């Protein structure tokens, strides 16, 4: 009898919890809406000459950094 | 399949949930945050190795973009008015003894907590995935979900919880 009572209480608690979670899901879902359209930006191909220039600048910067580091080491 | 098609195919099942998640975090700027998050996802899509990681990765990007928006707003408000921006609401603080309906009770939570509940209950995220998306440990997610449920029940005037 006591076991059955406990089982009954447990089931009631589980039902209350399930009902609560169901209501919670519904309340949280109220934030759902149709998202705005996302347009993937077009990919603009980089001209080869520009790419070469960028590479040269970045190489020059690397060399300058190394030279500065070397100079500081001598100081 | 082109990169564009692959991205659309992978991301489109998640856009609605992602947008709702952002709305929980910051309703006022949700459209801008959504666009920024999608752009960042598009730019980083190729670096994503594991397809199973897509969902927490997407939500993680959205959370970071929402945080950036808060910081921008905070700085702007501080500059213009000399007073910090109102952080995600706590409008019903102090009314915990009153019986509130669930919408009101939810509005008393921090935006990040509402977003966490949305991930776990509505999007079916595991604690681990929710932790990855929100940048918090799995154990913290577990205890926070428990505490939040308890708090909501208290606010709703659940006698058993108050006892």
gemmi code that builds the backbone of each chain (N, CA, C; Angstrom):
import gemmi

chains = {
    "A": [
        ("UNK", (0.831, -1.207, 0.000), (0.000, 0.000, 0.000), (0.861, 1.251, 0.000)),
        ("UNK", (1.876, 1.184, 0.899), (2.754, 2.343, 1.004), (3.550, 2.553, -0.296)),
        ("UNK", (3.982, 1.408, -0.866), (4.708, 1.472, -2.138), (3.836, 2.089, -3.218)),
        ("UNK", (2.564, 1.666, -3.199), (1.646, 2.194, -4.220), (1.424, 3.690, -4.051)),
        ("UNK", (1.348, 4.103, -2.783), (1.187, 5.543, -2.508), (2.379, 6.318, -3.050)),
        ("UNK", (3.562, 5.766, -2.738), (4.797, 6.428, -3.188), (4.859, 6.483, -4.710)),
        ("UNK", (4.443, 5.360, -5.317), (4.440, 5.288, -6.776), (3.484, 6.340, -7.350)),
        ("UNK", (2.332, 6.465, -6.673), (1.331, 7.447, -7.109), (1.870, 8.870, -7.030)),
        ("UNK", (2.539, 9.162, -5.909), (3.109, 10.505, -5.719), (4.171, 10.780, -6.777)),
        ("UNK", (5.006, 9.748, -7.011), (6.070, 9.893, -8.007), (5.485, 10.176, -9.392)),
        ("UNK", (4.442, 9.410, -9.729), (3.820, 9.591, -11.051), (3.201, 10.980, -11.177)),
        ("UNK", (2.578, 11.422, -10.074), (1.958, 12.745, -10.078), (3.023, 13.831, -10.279)),
        ("UNK", (4.148, 13.666, -9.564), (5.264, 14.619, -9.685), (5.788, 14.642, -11.112)),
        ("UNK", (5.919, 13.422, -11.680), (6.427, 13.344, -13.060), (5.469, 14.019, -14.026)),
        ("UNK", (4.160, 13.833, -13.793), (3.155, 14.469, -14.666), (3.222, 15.985, -14.566)),
        ("UNK", (3.377, 16.477, -13.332), (3.466, 17.922, -13.116), (4.700, 18.466, -13.822)),
        ("UNK", (5.807, 17.718, -13.684), (7.058, 18.144, -14.308), (6.926, 18.154, -15.831)),
        ("UNK", (6.293, 17.119, -16.356), (6.122, 17.040, -17.815), (5.235, 18.184, -18.304)),
        ("UNK", (4.191, 18.479, -17.548), (3.287, 19.574, -17.935), (4.024, 20.910, -17.883)),
        ("UNK", (4.861, 21.064, -16.853), (5.639, 22.291, -16.720), (6.583, 22.455, -17.911)),
        ("UNK", (7.274, 21.358, -18.255), (8.231, 21.434, -19.367), (7.522, 21.722, -20.686)),
        ("UNK", (6.334, 21.157, -20.833), (5.572, 21.392, -22.057), (5.199, 22.879, -22.160)),
        ("UNK", (4.738, 23.430, -21.043), (4.368, 24.856, -21.021), (5.590, 25.737, -21.253)),
        ("UNK", (6.723, 25.297, -20.698), (7.970, 26.055, -20.857), (8.391, 26.083, -22.325)),
        ("UNK", (8.301, 24.934, -22.969), (8.665, 24.846, -24.393), (7.777, 25.777, -25.215)),
        ("UNK", (6.479, 25.772, -24.890), (5.547, 26.642, -25.631), (5.890, 28.114, -25.416)),
        ("UNK", (6.189, 28.460, -24.172), (6.507, 29.868, -23.874), (7.797, 30.294, -24.573)),
        ("UNK", (8.801, 29.413, -24.545), (10.079, 29.751, -25.182), (9.941, 29.825, -26.705)),
        ("UNK", (9.032, 29.016, -27.238), (8.850, 28.983, -28.695), (8.195, 30.263, -29.218)),
        ("UNK", (7.659, 31.078, -28.326), (7.029, 32.328, -28.781), (8.040, 33.291, -29.395)),
        ("UNK", (9.307, 33.037, -29.147), (10.340, 33.901, -29.756), (10.617, 33.493, -31.198)),
        ("UNK", (10.055, 32.353, -31.609), (10.345, 31.878, -32.963), (9.628, 32.736, -33.995)),
        ("UNK", (10.333, 33.044, -35.041), (9.770, 33.839, -36.132), (10.570, 33.549, -37.389)),
        ("UNK", (10.027, 33.974, -38.500), (10.734, 33.768, -39.759), (12.006, 34.624, -39.782)),
        ("UNK", (13.161, 34.003, -39.932), (14.386, 34.819, -39.945), (14.489, 35.660, -41.217)),
        ("UNK", (15.203, 36.781, -41.149), (15.386, 37.568, -42.370), (16.222, 36.797, -43.397)),
        ("UNK", (16.080, 37.173, -44.628), (16.823, 36.467, -45.680), (18.297, 36.847, -45.583)),
        ("UNK", (19.136, 35.832, -45.631), (20.571, 36.110, -45.657), (21.077, 35.867, -47.066)),
        ("UNK", (21.625, 36.901, -47.651), (22.152, 36.755, -49.006), (23.657, 36.565, -48.922)),
        ("UNK", (24.089, 35.431, -49.458), (25.527, 35.151, -49.434), (26.235, 36.195, -50.302)),
        ("UNK", (27.232, 36.878, -49.749), (27.889, 37.924, -50.534), (28.577, 37.348, -51.762)),
        ("UNK", (28.509, 38.057, -52.872), (29.164, 37.534, -54.076), (30.677, 37.509, -53.900)),
        ("UNK", (31.276, 36.489, -54.459), (32.733, 36.388, -54.345), (33.384, 37.110, -55.523)),
        ("UNK", (34.123, 38.137, -55.208), (34.779, 38.912, -56.271), (36.189, 38.369, -56.464)),
        ("UNK", (36.471, 37.847, -57.626), (37.820, 37.301, -57.830), (38.871, 38.418, -57.786)),
        ("UNK", (39.957, 38.118, -57.108), (41.018, 39.120, -56.965), (41.893, 39.117, -58.212)),
        ("UNK", (42.097, 40.269, -58.826), (42.966, 40.291, -60.023), (44.371, 39.799, -59.666)),
        ("UNK", (44.977, 39.076, -60.605), (46.290, 38.455, -60.324), (47.352, 39.484, -59.964)),
        ("UNK", (47.325, 40.620, -60.670), (48.345, 41.657, -60.418), (48.213, 42.168, -58.982)),
        ("UNK", (46.951, 42.312, -58.523), (46.705, 42.805, -57.164), (47.191, 41.780, -56.131)),
        ("UNK", (46.920, 40.519, -56.434), (47.340, 39.451, -55.530), (48.876, 39.430, -55.404)),
        ("UNK", (49.546, 39.632, -56.553), (51.026, 39.667, -56.550), (51.527, 40.821, -55.682)),
        ("UNK", (50.857, 41.982, -55.834), (51.273, 43.159, -55.055), (51.106, 42.904, -53.560)),
        ("UNK", (49.987, 42.319, -53.198), (49.730, 42.025, -51.781), (50.805, 41.090, -51.240)),
        ("UNK", (51.148, 40.070, -52.025), (52.182, 39.118, -51.598), (53.527, 39.811, -51.411)),
        ("UNK", (53.838, 40.723, -52.355), (55.122, 41.426, -52.266), (55.181, 42.312, -51.017)),
        ("UNK", (54.068, 43.000, -50.747), (54.015, 43.862, -49.565), (54.175, 43.019, -48.307)),
        ("UNK", (53.494, 41.901, -48.271), (53.560, 41.074, -47.063), (54.966, 40.493, -46.884)),
        ("UNK", (55.630, 40.144, -47.996), (57.009, 39.650, -47.911), (57.939, 40.771, -47.414)),
        ("UNK", (57.727, 41.962, -47.938), (58.553, 43.109, -47.528), (58.389, 43.376, -46.031)),
        ("UNK", (57.155, 43.222, -45.553), (56.912, 43.432, -44.119), (57.625, 42.376, -43.280)),
        ("UNK", (57.612, 41.148, -43.770), (58.322, 40.071, -43.057), (59.808, 40.384, -42.951)),
        ("UNK", (60.371, 40.841, -44.078), (61.814, 41.152, -44.108), (62.105, 42.298, -43.136)),
        ("UNK", (61.261, 43.338, -43.149), (61.471, 44.486, -42.249), (61.432, 44.033, -40.794)),
        ("UNK", (60.465, 43.160, -40.502), (60.327, 42.671, -39.112), (61.600, 41.922, -38.684)),
        ("UNK", (62.091, 41.064, -39.594), (63.292, 40.291, -39.273), (64.480, 41.228, -39.065)),
        ("UNK", (64.586, 42.231, -39.953), (65.702, 43.174, -39.866), (65.653, 43.935, -38.543)),
        ("UNK", (64.473, 44.366, -38.156), (64.312, 45.101, -36.890), (64.695, 44.229, -35.692)),
        ("UNK", (64.222, 42.965, -35.756), (64.534, 42.042, -34.668), (66.046, 41.853, -34.540)),
        ("UNK", (66.698, 41.710, -35.698), (68.139, 41.538, -35.736), (68.836, 42.764, -35.144)),
        ("UNK", (68.356, 43.937, -35.556), (68.938, 45.190, -35.076), (68.797, 45.305, -33.559)),
        ("UNK", (67.649, 44.956, -33.043), (67.432, 45.021, -31.586), (68.338, 44.049, -30.844)),
        ("UNK", (68.591, 42.906, -31.472), (69.472, 41.932, -30.839), (70.905, 42.453, -30.711)),
        ("UNK", (71.310, 43.258, -31.703), (72.664, 43.827, -31.657), (72.780, 44.964, -30.652)),
        ("UNK", (71.689, 45.581, -30.335), (71.728, 46.748, -29.430), (71.971, 46.340, -27.983)),
    ],
    "B": [
        ("UNK", (28.899, 19.735, -55.791), (28.106, 20.769, -55.113), (29.013, 21.965, -54.775)),
        ("UNK", (28.517, 23.141, -55.115), (29.345, 24.329, -54.848), (29.365, 24.640, -53.350)),
        ("UNK", (30.296, 25.492, -52.964), (30.418, 25.878, -51.553), (29.128, 26.554, -51.080)),
        ("UNK", (28.587, 27.379, -51.957), (27.350, 28.096, -51.651), (26.196, 27.122, -51.381)),
        ("UNK", (26.062, 26.123, -52.258), (24.981, 25.131, -52.091), (25.184, 24.309, -50.824)),
        ("UNK", (26.429, 23.934, -50.604), (26.732, 23.128, -49.407), (26.379, 23.909, -48.142)),
        ("UNK", (26.707, 25.196, -48.142), (26.412, 26.045, -46.985), (24.898, 26.150, -46.769)),
        ("UNK", (24.197, 26.433, -47.854), (22.737, 26.594, -47.737), (22.079, 25.311, -47.249)),
        ("UNK", (22.544, 24.200, -47.802), (21.962, 22.910, -47.429), (22.238, 22.590, -45.947)),
        ("UNK", (23.428, 22.901, -45.512), (23.791, 22.575, -44.123), (23.106, 23.495, -43.115)),
        ("UNK", (23.012, 24.756, -43.459), (22.576, 25.755, -42.479), (21.058, 25.967, -42.452)),
        ("UNK", (20.426, 25.810, -43.603), (18.993, 26.163, -43.654), (18.106, 25.434, -42.629)),
        ("UNK", (18.361, 24.169, -42.268), (17.477, 23.554, -41.244), (17.587, 24.227, -39.875)),
        ("UNK", (18.634, 25.018, -39.671), (18.875, 25.598, -38.341), (18.536, 27.080, -38.236)),
        ("UNK", (18.168, 27.694, -39.356), (18.037, 29.158, -39.321), (16.918, 29.637, -38.394)),
        ("UNK", (15.802, 28.922, -38.400), (14.676, 29.353, -37.569), (15.024, 29.293, -36.077)),
        ("UNK", (15.623, 28.173, -35.690), (16.032, 28.015, -34.290), (17.108, 29.016, -33.902)),
        ("UNK", (18.020, 29.230, -34.840), (19.113, 30.171, -34.587), (18.563, 31.589, -34.379)),
        ("UNK", (17.604, 31.931, -35.195), (17.014, 33.276, -35.093), (16.261, 33.434, -33.761)),
        ("UNK", (15.551, 32.398, -33.364), (14.829, 32.453, -32.077), (15.818, 32.566, -30.918)),
        ("UNK", (16.916, 31.830, -31.024), (17.970, 31.889, -30.002), (18.494, 33.325, -29.877)),
        ("UNK", (18.729, 33.953, -31.018), (19.220, 35.339, -31.015), (18.156, 36.276, -30.434)),
        ("UNK", (16.896, 36.013, -30.776), (15.814, 36.855, -30.231), (15.748, 36.740, -28.704)),
        ("UNK", (16.066, 35.555, -28.188), (16.109, 35.407, -26.731), (17.269, 36.216, -26.146)),
        ("UNK", (18.357, 36.271, -26.892), (19.540, 36.983, -26.390), (19.410, 38.493, -26.507)),
        ("UNK", (18.868, 38.954, -27.624), (18.790, 40.394, -27.848), (17.727, 40.686, -28.904)),
        ("UNK", (16.518, 40.925, -28.430), (15.409, 41.086, -29.366), (15.551, 42.374, -30.194)),
        ("UNK", (16.095, 43.402, -29.565), (16.164, 44.705, -30.229), (17.032, 44.708, -31.476)),
        ("UNK", (18.107, 43.916, -31.437), (19.039, 43.949, -32.567), (19.152, 42.586, -33.241)),
        ("UNK", (18.096, 41.784, -33.093), (18.207, 40.398, -33.560), (18.489, 40.287, -35.064)),
        ("UNK", (17.913, 41.188, -35.857), (18.130, 41.074, -37.304), (19.594, 41.315, -37.671)),
        ("UNK", (20.181, 42.348, -37.070), (21.583, 42.656, -37.360), (22.492, 41.534, -36.871)),
        ("UNK", (22.196, 41.046, -35.667), (23.035, 39.974, -35.104), (22.936, 38.722, -35.985)),
        ("UNK", (21.732, 38.431, -36.421), (21.524, 37.260, -37.281), (22.361, 37.377, -38.559)),
        ("UNK", (22.309, 38.552, -39.184), (23.068, 38.753, -40.427), (24.569, 38.623, -40.166)),
        ("UNK", (25.024, 39.210, -39.072), (26.462, 39.128, -38.745), (26.878, 37.685, -38.485)),
        ("UNK", (26.016, 36.960, -37.771), (26.329, 35.561, -37.448), (26.370, 34.719, -38.726)),
        ("UNK", (25.423, 34.947, -39.604), (25.383, 34.164, -40.847), (26.593, 34.482, -41.720)),
        ("UNK", (26.975, 35.738, -41.732), (28.143, 36.124, -42.533), (29.406, 35.452, -41.979)),
        ("UNK", (29.536, 35.472, -40.653), (30.702, 34.837, -40.028), (30.682, 33.329, -40.291)),
        ("UNK", (29.487, 32.741, -40.242), (29.369, 31.298, -40.512), (29.770, 31.000, -41.954)),
        ("UNK", (29.331, 31.829, -42.860), (29.681, 31.646, -44.278), (31.189, 31.737, -44.470)),
        ("UNK", (31.799, 32.717, -43.814), (33.245, 32.917, -43.973), (34.050, 31.777, -43.349)),
        ("UNK", (33.502, 31.199, -42.262), (34.263, 30.152, -41.588), (33.807, 28.746, -41.927)),
        ("UNK", (32.857, 28.645, -42.839), (32.230, 27.350, -43.129), (33.235, 26.289, -43.573)),
        ("UNK", (34.201, 26.709, -44.391), (35.162, 25.729, -44.921), (36.079, 25.158, -43.839)),
        ("UNK", (36.251, 25.944, -42.778), (37.156, 25.471, -41.719), (36.478, 24.450, -40.806)),
        ("UNK", (35.175, 24.308, -40.950), (34.442, 23.362, -40.099), (34.685, 21.935, -40.595)),
        ("UNK", (35.317, 21.116, -39.777), (35.681, 19.763, -40.199), (34.559, 18.751, -39.928)),
        ("UNK", (33.984, 18.839, -38.732), (33.027, 17.828, -38.305), (31.588, 18.317, -38.536)),
        ("UNK", (30.835, 17.657, -39.411), (29.459, 18.110, -39.680), (28.557, 18.076, -38.437)),
        ("UNK", (28.877, 17.161, -37.500), (28.077, 17.075, -36.270), (28.260, 18.300, -35.370)),
        ("UNK", (29.380, 18.972, -35.593), (29.678, 20.143, -34.752), (29.009, 21.407, -35.288)),
        ("UNK", (28.340, 21.268, -36.434), (27.776, 22.465, -37.076), (26.841, 23.256, -36.169)),
        ("UNK", (25.907, 22.553, -35.531), (24.871, 23.247, -34.752), (25.456, 24.037, -33.562)),
        ("UNK", (26.235, 23.387, -32.684), (26.828, 24.169, -31.593), (27.740, 25.283, -32.112)),
        ("UNK", (28.423, 25.015, -33.227), (29.313, 26.020, -33.820), (28.513, 27.248, -34.261)),
        ("UNK", (27.408, 26.996, -34.957), (26.547, 28.100, -35.422), (26.011, 28.926, -34.257)),
        ("UNK", (25.513, 28.231, -33.246), (24.933, 28.922, -32.090), (26.016, 29.661, -31.302)),
        ("UNK", (27.221, 29.082, -31.304), (28.346, 29.743, -30.630), (28.682, 31.060, -31.317)),
        ("UNK", (28.671, 31.043, -32.650), (28.928, 32.278, -33.408), (27.857, 33.306, -33.066)),
        ("UNK", (26.604, 32.860, -33.063), (25.487, 33.782, -32.770), (25.634, 34.389, -31.381)),
        ("UNK", (26.052, 33.567, -30.422), (26.212, 34.088, -29.054), (27.302, 35.159, -29.017)),
        ("UNK", (28.419, 34.882, -29.716), (29.516, 35.867, -29.708), (29.083, 37.164, -30.381)),
        ("UNK", (28.323, 37.042, -31.451), (27.853, 38.255, -32.143), (26.879, 39.035, -31.255)),
        ("UNK", (26.056, 38.302, -30.508), (25.117, 38.968, -29.587), (25.891, 39.685, -28.482)),
        ("UNK", (26.976, 39.049, -28.008), (27.814, 39.685, -26.985), (28.467, 40.949, -27.534)),
        ("UNK", (28.941, 40.864, -28.786), (29.542, 42.049, -29.415), (28.526, 43.187, -29.468)),
        ("UNK", (27.285, 42.826, -29.819), (26.236, 43.856, -29.923), (25.964, 44.488, -28.552)),
        ("UNK", (25.965, 43.683, -27.504), (25.768, 44.212, -26.140), (26.883, 45.200, -25.792)),
        ("UNK", (28.131, 44.770, -26.126), (29.270, 45.636, -25.790), (29.178, 46.955, -26.534)),
        ("UNK", (28.818, 46.864, -27.817), (28.673, 48.104, -28.611), (27.630, 49.006, -27.977)),
        ("UNK", (26.485, 48.409, -27.628), (25.367, 49.170, -27.046), (25.776, 49.771, -25.697)),
        ("UNK", (26.489, 48.979, -24.930), (26.919, 49.411, -23.597), (27.822, 50.631, -23.708)),
        ("UNK", (28.797, 50.533, -24.643), (29.736, 51.653, -24.830), (29.009, 52.888, -25.329)),
        ("UNK", (28.063, 52.669, -26.256), (27.315, 53.791, -26.846), (26.499, 54.495, -25.758)),
        ("UNK", (25.812, 53.693, -24.951), (24.976, 54.281, -23.893), (25.822, 55.018, -22.869)),
        ("UNK", (26.966, 54.397, -22.539), (27.840, 55.022, -21.543), (28.365, 56.356, -22.065)),
        ("UNK", (28.675, 56.386, -23.375), (29.183, 57.617, -23.985), (28.114, 58.697, -24.021)),
        ("UNK", (26.917, 58.290, -24.438), (25.867, 59.288, -24.670), (25.209, 59.780, -23.389)),
        ("UNK", (25.001, 58.879, -22.455), (24.231, 59.269, -21.273), (25.016, 59.189, -19.975)),
        ("UNK", (26.217, 58.636, -20.066), (26.995, 58.501, -18.850), (26.399, 57.488, -17.881)),
        ("UNK", (25.621, 56.592, -18.435), (24.947, 55.600, -17.610), (24.946, 54.279, -18.355)),
        ("UNK", (25.263, 53.178, -17.705), (25.343, 51.923, -18.445), (24.006, 51.472, -19.040)),
        ("UNK", (24.118, 50.755, -20.134), (22.911, 50.216, -20.770), (22.242, 49.226, -19.835)),
        ("UNK", (20.965, 49.116, -19.984), (20.247, 48.160, -19.141), (20.590, 46.755, -19.602)),
        ("UNK", (21.103, 45.981, -18.706), (21.468, 44.625, -19.088), (20.203, 43.798, -19.216)),
        ("UNK", (20.295, 42.702, -19.942), (19.107, 41.892, -20.198), (18.289, 41.659, -18.930)),
        ("UNK", (17.072, 41.844, -19.148), (16.145, 42.164, -18.073), (16.074, 41.337, -16.801)),
        ("UNK", (15.645, 42.036, -15.846), (15.378, 41.474, -14.539), (14.236, 42.268, -13.927)),
        ("UNK", (13.289, 42.609, -14.766), (12.234, 43.543, -14.384), (11.362, 43.118, -13.223)),
        ("UNK", (11.292, 41.833, -12.979), (10.390, 41.371, -11.914), (11.148, 40.962, -10.662)),
        ("UNK", (12.398, 41.405, -10.610), (13.225, 41.078, -9.447), (12.524, 41.533, -8.178)),
        ("UNK", (12.500, 40.693, -7.187), (11.882, 41.089, -5.928), (10.419, 40.713, -5.835)),
        ("UNK", (9.878, 40.191, -6.921), (8.464, 39.819, -6.872), (8.310, 38.302, -6.815)),
        ("UNK", (9.344, 37.628, -6.322), (9.331, 36.179, -6.394), (8.192, 35.550, -5.594)),
        ("UNK", (7.612, 36.293, -4.686), (6.529, 35.699, -3.916), (5.204, 35.776, -4.673)),
        ("UNK", (5.185, 36.596, -5.695), (3.937, 36.717, -6.446), (3.805, 35.566, -7.432)),
        ("UNK", (2.582, 35.265, -7.712), (2.382, 34.219, -8.696), (2.371, 34.872, -10.081)),
        ("UNK", (3.336, 34.502, -10.896), (3.446, 35.101, -12.214), (3.118, 34.051, -13.264)),
        ("UNK", (2.736, 34.514, -14.440), (2.567, 33.495, -15.472), (3.946, 33.208, -16.079)),
        ("UNK", (3.992, 32.152, -16.886), (5.292, 31.667, -17.344), (6.033, 32.697, -18.190)),
        ("UNK", (5.311, 33.449, -19.021), (5.980, 34.472, -19.840), (6.645, 35.521, -18.966)),
        ("UNK", (5.913, 35.940, -17.942), (6.477, 36.943, -17.025), (7.666, 36.360, -16.280)),
        ("UNK", (7.468, 35.117, -15.827), (8.549, 34.468, -15.076), (9.809, 34.369, -15.940)),
        ("UNK", (9.614, 34.016, -17.214), (10.762, 33.914, -18.119), (11.437, 35.266, -18.319)),
        ("UNK", (10.616, 36.311, -18.313), (11.189, 37.646, -18.552), (12.039, 38.124, -17.370)),
        ("UNK", (11.931, 37.450, -16.246), (12.775, 37.838, -15.108), (14.181, 37.240, -15.226)),
        ("UNK", (14.324, 36.267, -16.138), (15.636, 35.613, -16.271), (16.564, 36.456, -17.134)),
        ("UNK", (17.853, 36.185, -16.973), (18.830, 36.846, -17.835), (18.651, 36.298, -19.248)),
        ("UNK", (18.978, 37.127, -20.222), (18.818, 36.722, -21.627), (19.563, 35.418, -21.903)),
        ("UNK", (20.765, 35.299, -21.370), (21.558, 34.102, -21.643), (20.909, 32.851, -21.036)),
        ("UNK", (20.240, 33.037, -19.912), (19.564, 31.901, -19.278), (18.337, 31.458, -20.083)),
        ("UNK", (17.619, 32.447, -20.596), (16.463, 32.100, -21.452), (16.955, 31.364, -22.698)),
        ("UNK", (18.040, 31.872, -23.260), (18.599, 31.238, -24.457), (19.054, 29.811, -24.151)),
        ("UNK", (19.611, 29.617, -22.970), (20.050, 28.278, -22.568), (18.852, 27.323, -22.485)),
        ("UNK", (17.780, 27.786, -21.854), (16.585, 26.943, -21.747), (16.034, 26.624, -23.138)),
        ("UNK", (16.095, 27.601, -24.029), (15.591, 27.385, -25.392), (16.406, 26.288, -26.089)),
        ("UNK", (17.714, 26.326, -25.904), (18.566, 25.311, -26.542), (18.252, 23.920, -26.011)),
        ("UNK", (18.114, 23.827, -24.704), (17.940, 22.509, -24.084), (16.533, 21.961, -24.327)),
        ("UNK", (15.528, 22.785, -24.100), (14.156, 22.265, -24.183), (13.568, 22.317, -25.595)),
        ("UNK", (13.839, 23.371, -26.334), (13.205, 23.484, -27.647), (14.058, 22.923, -28.779)),
        ("UNK", (15.367, 23.067, -28.634), (16.233, 22.603, -29.716), (16.832, 21.229, -29.434)),
        ("UNK", (16.571, 20.697, -28.275), (17.049, 19.349, -27.952), (18.556, 19.236, -27.842)),
        ("UNK", (19.235, 20.318, -27.497), (20.683, 20.263, -27.309), (20.994, 19.422, -26.077)),
        ("UNK", (22.073, 18.640, -26.167), (22.546, 17.973, -24.958), (23.228, 19.042, -24.103)),
        ("UNK", (23.487, 18.715, -22.834), (24.170, 19.680, -21.970), (25.544, 20.040, -22.549)),
        ("UNK", (26.197, 19.039, -23.138), (27.525, 19.278, -23.701), (27.452, 20.264, -24.875)),
        ("UNK", (26.452, 20.007, -25.772), (26.306, 20.890, -26.939), (25.932, 22.313, -26.518)),
        ("UNK", (25.008, 22.398, -25.539), (24.598, 23.723, -25.058), (25.793, 24.450, -24.441)),
        ("UNK", (26.628, 23.699, -23.735), (27.828, 24.283, -23.134), (28.776, 24.815, -24.196)),
        ("UNK", (28.929, 24.029, -25.281), (29.803, 24.468, -26.378), (29.273, 25.748, -27.009)),
        ("UNK", (27.953, 25.782, -27.209), (27.346, 26.962, -27.856), (27.463, 28.202, -26.980)),
        ("UNK", (27.327, 28.014, -25.676), (27.323, 29.174, -24.780), (28.681, 29.436, -24.127)),
        ("UNK", (29.630, 28.562, -24.411), (30.973, 28.760, -23.874), (31.057, 28.538, -22.371)),
        ("UNK", (30.280, 27.583, -21.867), (30.342, 27.254, -20.434), (30.475, 25.731, -20.273)),
        ("UNK", (31.037, 25.269, -19.148), (31.217, 23.821, -18.976), (29.882, 23.066, -18.870)),
        ("UNK", (29.948, 21.807, -19.275), (28.752, 20.951, -19.278), (28.101, 20.893, -17.887)),
        ("UNK", (28.951, 20.751, -16.856), (28.426, 20.658, -15.489), (27.675, 21.913, -15.076)),
        ("UNK", (28.188, 23.060, -15.526), (27.526, 24.332, -15.211), (26.162, 24.401, -15.896)),
        ("UNK", (26.122, 23.903, -17.129), (24.849, 23.899, -17.869), (23.813, 23.089, -17.093)),
        ("UNK", (24.243, 21.914, -16.653), (23.339, 21.003, -15.952), (22.779, 21.661, -14.680)),
        ("UNK", (23.682, 22.217, -13.887), (23.217, 22.812, -12.628), (22.390, 24.071, -12.884)),
        ("UNK", (22.759, 24.814, -13.941), (22.011, 26.043, -14.223), (20.593, 25.726, -14.704)),
        ("UNK", (20.477, 24.698, -15.532), (19.142, 24.318, -16.010), (18.261, 23.917, -14.825)),
        ("UNK", (18.842, 23.151, -13.929), (18.098, 22.716, -12.740), (17.670, 23.934, -11.913)),
        ("UNK", (18.616, 24.841, -11.692), (18.320, 26.028, -10.873), (17.272, 26.918, -11.542)),
        ("UNK", (17.366, 27.021, -12.859), (16.416, 27.881, -13.581), (14.997, 27.307, -13.525)),
        ("UNK", (14.926, 25.997, -13.687), (13.607, 25.347, -13.607), (13.003, 25.572, -12.229)),
        ("UNK", (13.844, 25.432, -11.242), (13.392, 25.598, -9.859), (12.922, 27.040, -9.616)),
        ("UNK", (13.702, 27.970, -10.138), (13.342, 29.381, -9.963), (12.007, 29.712, -10.651)),
        ("UNK", (11.848, 29.174, -11.859), (10.598, 29.427, -12.586), (9.413, 28.853, -11.821)),
        ("UNK", (9.609, 27.658, -11.305), (8.523, 27.026, -10.543), (8.203, 27.852, -9.300)),
        ("UNK", (9.228, 28.368, -8.662), (9.009, 29.226, -7.486), (8.200, 30.455, -7.869)),
        ("UNK", (8.592, 31.063, -8.983), (7.897, 32.270, -9.429), (6.444, 31.981, -9.805)),
        ("UNK", (6.237, 30.770, -10.266), (4.875, 30.400, -10.645), (4.043, 30.009, -9.432)),
        ("UNK", (4.693, 29.993, -8.297), (3.960, 29.720, -7.065), (3.703, 28.259, -6.816)),
        ("UNK", (4.659, 27.439, -7.300), (4.527, 26.010, -7.075), (4.768, 25.710, -5.592)),
        ("UNK", (3.715, 25.262, -4.932), (3.777, 25.033, -3.477), (4.854, 24.013, -3.094)),
        ("UNK", (4.958, 22.957, -3.946), (5.900, 21.885, -3.613), (7.339, 22.386, -3.637)),
        ("UNK", (7.604, 23.308, -4.609), (8.966, 23.813, -4.725), (9.314, 24.762, -3.593)),
        ("UNK", (8.294, 25.499, -3.126), (8.577, 26.468, -2.070), (8.750, 25.797, -0.718)),
        ("UNK", (8.181, 24.607, -0.606), (8.242, 23.898, 0.682), (9.654, 23.455, 0.986)),
    ],
}
model = gemmi.Model(1)
for chain_id, residues in chains.items():
    chain = gemmi.Chain(chain_id)
    for i, (resn, *xyz) in enumerate(residues, 1):
        res = gemmi.Residue()
        res.name, res.seqid = resn, gemmi.SeqId(i, " ")
        for name, pos in zip(("N", "CA", "C"), xyz):
            atom = gemmi.Atom()
            atom.name, atom.element = name, gemmi.Element(name[0])
            atom.pos, atom.b_iso = gemmi.Position(*pos), 0.0
            res.add_atom(atom)
        chain.add_residue(res)
    model.add_chain(chain)
structure = gemmi.Structure()
structure.add_model(model)
structure.setup_entities()
